[in-house]
Amino acid sequence: MADGTKSNKVNMKTLAKVLNVSIATISKALRDSHDIGDETKLRVIETAKLLHYVPNPYASSLRKRSSNTIAIIIPEIADSFFSQAINGIESIVDLEKYHALIYLTHDSYEREAQMFNELTSGRVDGILMSVASNTKDTRHIKELQQAGIPIVFFDRVCEDVPTAKIKTDDFNSAYMATSHLLDQGCKNISLVTIEGYPSILLAREDGYKKALAERNIKPEEHNIISCSNKYTNENIAVLKNHIAKVKPDGIIATVEHLATTTYLACEEMKLNIPQDIKVVCFTNQITAAILNPPLTTVLQPAYDMGRKAAELLFWHLSGKPIQMEKETIILPSKLVVRDSTRISD
C-alpha cells in the first residue's frame, strides 16, 4: 500500500481499521484534539505517514474551521419555542463572529438524513440540533460525528448518541401542571399528546401519572389521547370525540399547537373554559396571555436552552477541555397561571 498508485485509497476508515480504533479517534488525532492522548496521536500520525494517507481537502478545511459556519437543524419554525431557541443561539453565534445556517426538517426523518448527507463536505464546523419526531435510526448523526463534526442536541434529543444534550425537565413540568389542576379541583384530567418524541412525551406522561397517584387517583389509559403532530382540523374532531366520551374536567396539552385545538374543540362543544373544563398547555406563545380566557402555560426556557447549546458547541470548537458526551444540562420550566385554570366564583 506504500506505492503511490494506492495512496488515494487510504482514508480515515483505513487508518481506523489498521489501528483498531474508531474513525472519531483518527479524526481527533489528526486535528491534534485535546481529547486524544499524545501516544495515540503519535501512533495515528506515524501510521498515516507510513500508508501515505492524503487528507480529504474538505476534511482539511473542516479541521481548520475555515467555514466559520454552524448549522441549526430544527423540525419546524412555526413553533414559538424554536423561534426563541434560535434567538438564544444567535446571541452566541454573533459574539463568536460565526454564521448560522438554519435547516428545517419539517419533522421528517428522511429530510433530516438527507441534510446530514449534504453536510459531510465541510460546509459547517458544528451542528445544533433538535431531532424529528420519527428519528429512530441515528446512523446519519453518528457518521457525521465520526467525520469530526461536533453535534449538540437541544430539546428533542437522541439518547443513544454520545454528545452534549440540553433539555428541560419534562417529568417535573408535567407533574407541576397536573398538580396545579388537581389543586384547582379537577378530578378527571386528560393528557393530550402527539405521536413521536418518546424521550420527551414519556417523561411528561410519567410526571402526569405520578401527580395523580400521589392524590390516590388511578391513571386511566383512556385519559391519555394521541393526536397528529400536523396542524389539522382532524385533531379537533379527535379531541371532541374524546371529551364527549371521557368528560374530562381538566386538559393538559403537551405541545404548542394543541392549545388552539383544545380551545376550538371546547368552543364547538359550547364548553366554557374554565367553568366546564380547565386547560394547561406546554407553550411559549406570547399570545397565550390574550386568548379568551388567557391560557395557563408551562413556559420552557427556550432562549436559555438555545444559548447554552451554542455555548457548549463553541467551547468545544475553541479547544477547551470539555467532554461533550458527559454534558447533559437540564433546565427547569415555569408554570404561568392564568384564567384558563381559575376556580369559578
C-alpha positions, -999 to +999 in steps of 0.1 A: +000+000+000+030+023+002+032+028-036+018+060-050-009+043-071-028+031-040-022+061-017-055+078-026-074+047-014-062+052+022-087+072+042-096+076+079-116+044+078-085+025+066-064+040+094-091+032+120-091-004+109-053-008+109-050+007+144-082-009+157-096+024+169-127+045+159-129+069+130-136+096+155-103+088+173-084+091+139-101+124+131-094+139+165-058+127+165-052+143+130-068+175+143-045+175+174-076+174+196-071+177+234-094+147+237-067+123+225-036+113+243-001+121+229+008+084+225-024+077+204-017+109+183+018+097+176+006+062+165-020+077+142+004+102+126+031+076+121+007+052+106-008+079+083+027+087+071+036+050+066+005+044+045+008+077+026-026+089+039-037+120+019-063+142+038-096+149+021-095+186+012-130+191+026-119+175+059-088+196+059-110+227+056-131+214+084-101+209+107-090+245+101-126+256+108-123+279+078-161+279+071-169+299+103-204+285+100-226+263+121-259+245+112-291+248+132-314+218+124-349+220+137-382+203+129-403+235+124-402+273+126-439+280+134-435+268+169-426+298+191-402+276+212-379+272+183-380+308+173-369+317+209-343+290+209-328+304+177-326+338+193-306+323+221-283+305+197-277+336+176-268+357+207-237+334+209-231+330+172-228+368+168-203+371+196-182+344+180-183+361+146-198+330+130-227+325+106-256+302+112-275+282+085-310+271+095-322+238+082-359+228+085-366+191+085-404+196+085-404+169+112-393+143+087-366+117+094-360+113+056-353+150+051-331+151+082-310+122+070-307+138+036-295+171+052-268+152+070-255+137+038-252+172+024-233+185+055-204+160+052-185+182+028-171+206+054-197+232+049-202+237+087-179+234+117-206+221+141-243+214+144-270+224+169-300+201+165-335+191+176-345+158+160-375+149+140-403+130+158-398+098+138-360+097+141-351+063+155-322+053+133-293+076+143-266+063+119-266+095+099-259+115+130-231+092+143-214+091+109-211+129+108-197+128+144-172+102+132-161+126+104-152+151+131-182+174+132-194+181+167-231+180+174-251+194+204-287+184+209-313+207+224-349+199+235-356+168+213-325+146+218-313+112+208-303+094+240-281+068+222-258+095+206-229+103+229-228+141+229-240+171+248-277+174+254-297+205+266-331+196+279-359+209+301-373+189+330-403+173+312-412+150+341-414+177+367-431+201+343-460+177+337-461+168+374-463+205+382-491+211+356-511+181+368-507+191+405-519+226+397-551+212+380-557+189+410-553+219+434-579+238+413-604+210+419-600+188+388-606+151+393-607+137+358-577+151+339-568+141+303-533+143+288-534+153+252-503+143+234-489+135+199-471+107+181-433+106+184-407+123+206-406+093+230-379+108+253-400+139+259-436+126+259-429+096+280-413+118+307-444+141+306-467+111+308-448+098+338-450+131+355-487+133+349-492+098+363-471+105+394-491+136+403-524+116+400-510+087+420-500+109+449-536+121+452-548+085+451-562+089+416-556+059+394-542+070+360-566+056+333-552+049+298-584+063+282-575+097+297-544+098+275-551+107+239-527+109+210-533+134+182-514+141+149-484+164+150-498+182+120-518+214+121-550+198+110-587+201+117-588+163+123-573+169+157-603+190+167-626+161+158-604+136+177-604+158+208-642+165+206-648+128+204-625+122+234-642+149+255-677+136+247-667+101+258-644+107+288-658+141+300-626+154+315-627+184+338-591+193+330-568+190+300-530+192+297-519+198+261-483+187+257-473+206+226-480+242+215-504+237+185-527+216+207-536+247+226-555+261+196-570+226+190-583+224+226-598+259+226-616+253+192-629+219+203-643+234+235-659+263+216-676+240+191-689+219+220-702+250+239-679+242+268-668+271+290-631+274+299-625+273+329-660+266+343-666+233+325-630+223+317-597+238+328-568+239+304-529+239+307-506+238+277-469+235+271-463+266+250-441+296+247-467+315+226-467+352+235-504+352+225-513+329+255-520+359+276-545+374+252-566+343+245-601+341+258-596+331+285-559+338+290-541+304+289-522+288+318-489+276+303-458+256+311-432+280+299-400+263+287-366+281+288-362+281+251-339+311+248-316+298+276-316+263+261-305+276+227-279+299+243-264+271+264-263+247+235-244+272+214-220+279+243-212+242+246-206+239+209-182+269+208-164+258+239-157+226+221-147+243+188-123+266+207-105+235+221-115+240+257-113+208+279-149+196+277-161+160+273-192+165+251-206+130+258-208+138+295-226+171+292-263+168+299-279+200+312-315+201+324-331+235+328-364+240+347-396+251+332-421+276+348-458+273+353-475+306+344-511+306+359-538+324+341-576+323+338-579+290+319-574+272+352-592+297+375-616+283+401-651+295+392-667+320+415 
